[in-house]
């Protein structure tokens, strides 16, 4: 692979050579690794994960494949915290395939959430680019590229590089999945009852409206955004927020996040 295209304009002869090499790996297990090398020619990144999402099931890690080498934060994401992730929630709302920055998908107060502080700060990420490919009507392949603060946000040239080659990447990932999905699906995580996690969290303690507001808060919506989403006033949202803390005996979002993770743990234990 050639480094001369890194963060610059695409050089067609080199691009075609690299695409040829990537195509030749579609039917072999090394495809995700070769895809990572290819993407490095188009865009700088510090972290990469490739995951498939099927409906509201737990994400399935495709690359890197050895989860034992992953951080506790990534394990928490794959097992529980993905439910609060902007990417996961954008997929639930039918986002189209393509190339997206995190800022394109995240609610307005996402960076203030305990989820963001826990998951993104741990990796010191300042930007994340997601390449989304639909594999079938219910399954999406996502490549997430993280950039740390020292590098800064993605440059327009890099984003254009990814968007230019996206149709080819989309086709190759689809072919890879047709050829090799069996090896991954065999180790797919069980669904569990997590789909209902937000609906069952604090059930019986909070009203239905308070549960709804709490779910939006955990995902990163501000009072104003929640008001717009639910068609109520921001003042009403603030009253609900105060009541939520009183009923849950909490004073910070961090405490609510901890309660939510405990709730997910309990659901997981019930499922097994």
N, C-alpha and C positions, 0 to 999 in steps of 0.2 A: 504494500500500500504506500501511497505517496503523501508526504506531509505538506507539499507545496500548496495544496488547496485549502489548508487549515485556515479557517476564518477569513478566507479571501474568495474571490470570484471562482466559480467552477471552471476547471480546465477540462474541456470535453474529452480529449484522448485519454487522460488519466482516469476520468470519471467512468468512461466506457470499460476500461481495463478492470477497474475495481468492481464495477457492476457485474462484469463477466465472472470474476472470481467469486463474488457473493452468490451468483446464480448457480455456480457449480457446487455449492455447499447446501443447496436447498434440501437435499435428501439425506444429509448426514448430520449427526448430532452436534457437530461443531458450528452449525449455522448461526446460533445466537452470538457466539464469540466473534465470528467473522463479520456479522452485522454490526457489532460494537466497534470493531476496527474501521469498518466502512464509515460509520457515523462520525468517528473522530476526524475524518478528513473534511467533514462538512461543518462541524460545530464543536467548540471546546466544551468539555464537561468534566466534573470531578467525580460524580457518582452516576451509576446507571442501574436500573432494574427493568426487567421485562416480566410482565405479569399478564395473565388472562383473567377477565372478569366474566362470570356467567350469572346473569340476573343479579340477585342479591346475595349470592353465595360468597363464601370467603374467597379472596383472590388466590390464584395458583401461581406460585413463583416459577418462572421459566429460566431466568438467568439473572444473576449467577445461581447455579443450581445447588450449591452446597449451603444449606441454611445454617449448618453448625458454625460456619465462619461469619455469619451475619450478626449484626448488633442486636441487643435486646430491643432497641427502638424499632428496628425493622420487623422483628418477630411480633412485637406488640401491634404494629400496623397490620401485618398480614392476618393476625388472629382476631383482632378486636377493633382497633382504632380506625380501620379503613371506612367504617360506617360514617365517620365524621368528615371524611376526605372530600375535597371539592371535585376531584376526578371521579371518584365512585359515584357521588351524587349527580354529577353532570351526566354520567352514563345512564343513571336511573331515569333521567329526564330526556333521554334520547338524543344526546349531542351527536352531531354528524362526524364521520371519520375525518381526520386531518391533523394539522400541527397546531398546538395551542400552548401558550404560556400559562402558568398557574394563575396569573393575574386576570386572564381571560375567563376563568372559571370560578374563582373564589368569591364568596360573599364579601361585603364591604368591610367587615370587621374581623376577617379571618385571622390576620396576623396578631390580633389581641387574644385569640382563644388559647386555652390551655393546651389543646391538641397541637396547635402550631408551635407553641413554646416547647412542647415536649418532643415532637417528631422532627420538625424542620430545624430548630435551633441545635438539636443534637448533632446534625450533620453540617451545621454552619452554612446552610443554603441561603442564597439571596435571590435565586431564580430557579425555576424548574420548567422544562419544556416537555410536553407530552405528545407523543406520536400515537394516534389512535387508529386502529384498523379493525373493522368489523369482520369476524370470521364466519358468523352465521347470524340468524335473527336474534339470538340470545347471548352470544359470546363476543367479547371485544378483546383484542390484543393491544396492550399499552406498553410503550417504551418511554420511561421517564428519565430524563437527563437533568441532573442537578448541578448547579454552579455555585461555588462558594464565594464568600464576600470578596476575597482577594482578587478574583477575576472580574466580578461585576456582572451585570445583567447581560443577556444575549444581545449581540449586535444584529442590526438589520440584515447585514450581508449573510450572517449565519442562518438567521431565520428564513431568508429567501432561499438559501442553499437547500435547507430541509424541505421547504415547500415545493421547490423545483423537482426534487427527486422523489417526493412523496408517492406519486402514482406507481413508480417502479418498486419502492419499498413495500407499498401496500400489496402489490401483486406477488412479490417474493415471499412476504410473510404468510400470505394466504396459501401459497404453494407449499411452503415449509409445514404449515399446520395440517394440510391435507396429507402430506407424506409422513409426518412424524407425531401427530397429536396423540396417538395411542400410548406412547411412552410416557407422556405427561398426564394424561387423563387418568391413568391407572393409579396415580398418587394424588388425585384431586382431593381436597379436604371435604369433609362432610358438611352438609349445609347447616345443620343445627337450626335453632329457632332464632338466629340473630336478626333475621329480617324484621321480626316483631320487636326488636330490642328497644327502639325509641318509644314505641307505643306502650310497652309494658313497664318502662322505667318509671318508678314512683307512682305506678298505678294504684289507685285507692288512697293515695296521699294527696295527689294533685288533681285538679279538675282536668277535663279533656282539653280545654283551652290552654291551661297552664302547661300541660304536657307538650302541646303543640309548640308553644312559645319556647319552652325549655329545649326542645329538639333543634329549633332554629338558632337559638343562642349557642348551643354546643357546636353547631356547624359554622358559626362565625358571622351571623347576621346581627347588625346593630338594631337598636330599638326602632329607628326610623325605617330600616329595611323590613323588619318584622311587621311593622304597621302597614307598610305598602303591600306586603305579601298577604296579610290577613284582612286587609280592608278595615282596620281600626286605627284609632289615633295613637301617636307616640306616647301620649300621657297615659293612656290605658295600658299600653305595653309596660311602662315603668311601674305602674301599680301591680300588674301581674308579676313582674320580676321581683318586686319587694315581697309579695305573698309567697312566691316560690322559695325564696331564701328562708322565710319564716317557717314554712311548712317542712322544709328539708333540714332545718336547723343549720344552715350554711351562711357564710358571709362573703365568700369569693367564688369565682368560677372554677378555680383550682380545686376547691372542695367538692363541687358538683361533678367535675371531671373524674375525680377519684371515686366518687359514689357510682358513677356510670360504669367505670371499668370493673368495679366490684359486681355490679349487676350483670355485666357481660360474662364475667367469670362464673357466676352462679348459673346463668343460662347454659354455658358450655358444659358445666358439670351435669346438669339435668339431661343434656342431650346424650351424654355418654354414660 
